[in-house]
């Protein structure tokens, strides 16, 4: 197992370096950074001096190494648009995105998984058919449309929920949270549902399909033949076996919840990183774009690493390859 | 009153197009300490009977008539909850595949304890103690240690023991075993059957064994019920049914069983099965497409035309016979063996590691040398994991040997570097695989499946010629030219194996490798496919490498046999000599495990006279 983890860790580092290279290339070669920094009336000499001072004339590898070193310390330079360190901007916006993604992910899992199990066990029930129809809507409607429809009903017509922003937030150190105020929680409901809906239906359909597969296996039949009660067969034996492939997809999906947050954040004017990124694209604010790219990649790699660890917890077949040697 | 009494059972599977009757009018009884065998071929409804008794019919199947009584009490009309309480507690069940019968994510202990606690209502500590005790009873060494392990850490035979322990948890009165040893090797099969019989007698349990294997029936059962298409055709004492069957189906079923004790000229034609169509046995090989181009450039193939027109039934040509005594003795000059393996070694890495010393290897084949002569059928026998298939795969180039040389008609294949250089040899060698369901591309028509090798090796000119050849090949293997436009899924297992044979013949091969070609088939179908292979071998003077774990089949098919154990070749002998007077200890061990089937009726058999 340590060898496996080490290998995974190495792969993660390679992925991060590749992403960093792309981010760096953006930074360095999309447009001229000097042009983006200085005004129209700067002379050529001044530009050349600035170029030399910022190290833009150094060899490529040296510049890249510097970029990686600074990026790993969270340093991405000044935002062109806001004239503030990118690090500060991201730190300001990160809590909003993470809170939204976290709530969506929990919602997707807590609602999607039981629905998946239910529809697998009661395949022909009316409620199951209802869930399946509902899930089709969830999969096929685009996120922004769901967001707009929610705003229309609950914000504009019924006036129950706020239609934009995070509401009041409480600062805990550098972290700001919306969990502690009524308006913060209320503002969270609609964006969280919007973001969760697609993942929820995906998880539900995935669990249903896997569960149906597992229920057909011999060991489930043998469990029935031993007279184990249906509840035990379904939940103790079938569900855990369903989880192995589900964990992989769910892990990937959590990453994409954070990445997909861009659309939801734009619809609800949620002051998170996605919104920051969209604005950065509009203004060609390359340091912000580079930072976002690296950060999202980091989340993906990190979550996948956790998923790999979970495999070991769930599936004993991966754990013990040494112990099998005496397996005769 | 019998312990388990099934009366007039009828099971139907309703569908849109009317209802399919899977089992009809079946009555059986099991007494305590008695082993009842239920035998039949696939689709006979024997498993459905077992499932109906314990109330686990696959939906939409349902019992539409009949009664099931357990110790005098009717159980088929109980509430689902009540029925569940009987399962495991009063009636234990053992399934075919031990590799998939256990939950892979739970330890053996968790699975045992759960079942024991449920049925006996004991505390966890007592359940654990009983669990360990049960494992000891079914013959698992170091049960205290093994009970903490997961199923994947056990071998197939050990897993089946665990499954038996689980079925015995609550000391049931009746055990229903559905093909309990089909997935196991002969030596393991013998152990498991002994264990089951001993437990049955010792604990006075009634046992019902569902199987397609006459060997299992002969070995372990007291009484036997023969099923055919959902009906019971015969029912009585095992000795009587096997020795002197009354019903025509039983007779034909028994005549199709490969005999361990005698060699047959060919299997009798079984009239009771679906595709009982005989192949055209006489055709003029010299003028037929299959017989052409059989001169392989080294003069060795010339014998094909000569002995051909005679057809099967005639004795094998002298070339093959002569070679059997000593290696190459009595052969003309320059006529070495067709296949010659020298010091062949194959190593797989089972645990890769960056550091060489941490890697774990499996030596599948160790220092194997062997000759196969032109026109002979060479058998390779051994238990699973002995390396038989690896040898075949190395010969046809699917694996590259770690060391050693493979010579085909004098050319060393291992030294040919370019793919294109190998093509002419690939044309001369073809393979027939074990599983007829996965060895044909389901998205291709039979026409294209069989035509592919012809097109690849450019053996025929235009499209019409290719199609003509394919139709003819399909006729030869007994399918009829009409099969060409259909897809593989429309055929049964035996028919698919015939397609595989047609495909293998399509390159006009000289050497055919058959890797367990009939082990996935029912006995009557197996008999036909073996007949077909025998006929083709004799007509075309094919050289064959025939791999099987089934000794009786080997005896029927092969001229010489090699016995493999753990990657090494133990003994190579002429077939009859090997069966009559084995020399190596392992061969004797294997032969001793082989079901004897001595009481089997010999009605209608053509027994080959010892040469």
HADDOCK unambig.tbl for C-alpha pairs under 7 A between the chains (distance, minus, plus):
assign (segid A and resid 218 and name CA) (segid B and resid 100 and name CA) 5.63 0.50 0.50
assign (segid A and resid 218 and name CA) (segid B and resid 101 and name CA) 5.01 0.50 0.50
assign (segid A and resid 219 and name CA) (segid B and resid 100 and name CA) 5.89 0.50 0.50
assign (segid A and resid 219 and name CA) (segid B and resid 101 and name CA) 4.05 0.50 0.50
assign (segid A and resid 219 and name CA) (segid B and resid 102 and name CA) 4.91 0.50 0.50
assign (segid A and resid 219 and name CA) (segid B and resid 103 and name CA) 5.60 0.50 0.50
assign (segid A and resid 222 and name CA) (segid B and resid 101 and name CA) 6.09 0.50 0.50
assign (segid A and resid 225 and name CA) (segid B and resid 87 and name CA) 5.61 0.50 0.50
assign (segid A and resid 225 and name CA) (segid B and resid 88 and name CA) 6.15 0.50 0.50
assign (segid A and resid 225 and name CA) (segid B and resid 93 and name CA) 6.07 0.50 0.50
assign (segid A and resid 226 and name CA) (segid B and resid 87 and name CA) 5.45 0.50 0.50
assign (segid A and resid 226 and name CA) (segid B and resid 88 and name CA) 3.92 0.50 0.50
assign (segid A and resid 226 and name CA) (segid B and resid 92 and name CA) 6.61 0.50 0.50
assign (segid A and resid 226 and name CA) (segid B and resid 167 and name CA) 6.72 0.50 0.50
assign (segid A and resid 227 and name CA) (segid B and resid 84 and name CA) 4.99 0.50 0.50
assign (segid A and resid 227 and name CA) (segid B and resid 85 and name CA) 5.79 0.50 0.50
assign (segid A and resid 227 and name CA) (segid B and resid 86 and name CA) 6.91 0.50 0.50
assign (segid A and resid 227 and name CA) (segid B and resid 87 and name CA) 4.46 0.50 0.50
assign (segid A and resid 227 and name CA) (segid B and resid 88 and name CA) 5.06 0.50 0.50
assign (segid A and resid 228 and name CA) (segid B and resid 115 and name CA) 6.92 0.50 0.50
assign (segid A and resid 237 and name CA) (segid B and resid 103 and name CA) 6.76 0.50 0.50
assign (segid A and resid 241 and name CA) (segid B and resid 105 and name CA) 6.96 0.50 0.50
assign (segid A and resid 315 and name CA) (segid B and resid 105 and name CA) 5.96 0.50 0.50
assign (segid A and resid 316 and name CA) (segid B and resid 105 and name CA) 6.19 0.50 0.50
assign (segid A and resid 317 and name CA) (segid B and resid 152 and name CA) 6.61 0.50 0.50
assign (segid A and resid 324 and name CA) (segid B and resid 153 and name CA) 5.04 0.50 0.50
assign (segid A and resid 327 and name CA) (segid B and resid 153 and name CA) 5.05 0.50 0.50
assign (segid A and resid 327 and name CA) (segid B and resid 154 and name CA) 5.16 0.50 0.50
assign (segid A and resid 327 and name CA) (segid B and resid 155 and name CA) 6.40 0.50 0.50
assign (segid A and resid 328 and name CA) (segid B and resid 154 and name CA) 6.18 0.50 0.50
assign (segid A and resid 328 and name CA) (segid B and resid 155 and name CA) 5.48 0.50 0.50
